[in-house]
Amino acid sequence: MAGIHVRFEVTPERFLADMAQAAYDVALRHGFRSPFDQVALDLVKALRKVMEEEMQVSEACGSEECRKAMHLDPWSPEGRKLFKEEA
C-alpha cells in the first residue's frame, strides 16, 4: 500500500515544531487576541494529537528498500494517483 513519510533526517519533534510555526505564521497574518505563548502551546498540542493519531513508526522506514523507493510530492498528480480519494 502507498504511504507518506517525512524525510528521514526530520525528527517527529522537528516536524511538529515546523508545522506549529507554519500554523502560527498564518494565525499572525489573520490576527488573534490571545498571547503568543498560549497560541503556540495550543497549536503544538493540537498538532501533536493529529500526529499521534495519524502517524506510525516502522522498522522498515529508513531501510535501504524504503530509501530506494519512488518518492513523490503527495500533492503532485503522480502522488495523488497512489491514494484513493475518500468519499
ABEGO torsion letter per residue (X at the ends): XBBBBBBAABBAAAAAAAAAAAAAAAAAAAEBABBAAAAAAAAAAAAAAAAAAABBBBAABGBAAAAABBBBBAABAAAAAABBBBX
